[in-house]
Amino acid sequence: MALYCAISKDYRTVCAILLTMETLPEKLSGIVAAAQTYQKAAQGAFAKNTERARKADWLVFENWCDAHNVISLPASVDVLVSFVDDQSELKKVATVKRYLTTIATAHKVAGLKNPVRHEFVRLAMRRMARKKGTRQDQAKGLNWPKIHLALQLLGDSPRGLLDKALVCVSYDTLCRRSETIAIRVEDLSFHEDGSGSVYIIKSKTDQLGAGTVKYLSHTTIEHLQNWLACAEITEGPVFRGLNRWQQVLPKALSGEGVSRSFKRIALATGLELSQISGHSTRVGAAQDLVAAGIDMPAIMQAGSWTTPERVARYSEKLQVKRGGMAQLAAMQRR
């Protein structure tokens, strides 16, 4: 069991650990070879965030297996059922599904049969879903009225200019955090009418980098140019962190930096901070698009969604007011 645990601790470094041994069991040697082959084939195929998430998810499972003195690779069906039942006490359905995806990938890497597909594991997930439900928490939207108010309140300090440019660009583009902080000066275009556009090289739904162009309003361009002038940025990452003295750092802003920026905006405008995240402008912009009566294809294009389900989830409270009973109530004048 110890040898299998040594492999599963981090299959990216398994070969370095195990090849120092003089002899390897035949099955173990096959697992090492399979991991080597997969590592070479997958080089550069996944986003860094995906790789980090898989590593963290596998560590959760590995630690659980260590605590229960069971083998993690290959994992038995009974082990996975117990793992799901145990996680259901504290974790959400979506989180445990992600764990199982990572476990399945680890078995695929090692050339082992995938136990996640077993009917008993599927039933354990159904049991968890019935117990807890599958609804996920949603970030609170940063809608334009609150953003507009923040633009009047944040001032012209370097941090204030950064926050204003960041929230405007994030709102106009509906970009995720990772997409926003990847924007470079070279990706920006300024138009004669005062508006602009930005070329988004990669996104969560465009891992191969076909790219897409997003619109930037006159207001956004104004705040963006103010920030670039203040920070003296002429190339490279547009959004960068600031130190305690509000001096501009050379590296791109972190994802957590985006979340902190949005929380400062929420604090300035009196919003509850607990549900504000780096996703809040994406939610808020989707809600504002629906409220303005923009058609679904145009909304999906703006947010790079391939299906309308996510838009419907973000705007469900608005949609209720347009539903059948809302229309009937209006007709009945009640």
Helices and strands as residue ranges (DSSP letters): H 2-8, H 14-18, H 26-41, H 48-67, H 77-87, H 93-109, G 115-117, H 119-132, H 144-153, H 158-173, H 177-181, G 185-187, E 188-190, E 196-200, E 212-216, H 218-231, E 240-242, E 248-252, H 255-269, H 280-291, H 296-303, H 309-314, H 316-320, H 324-331
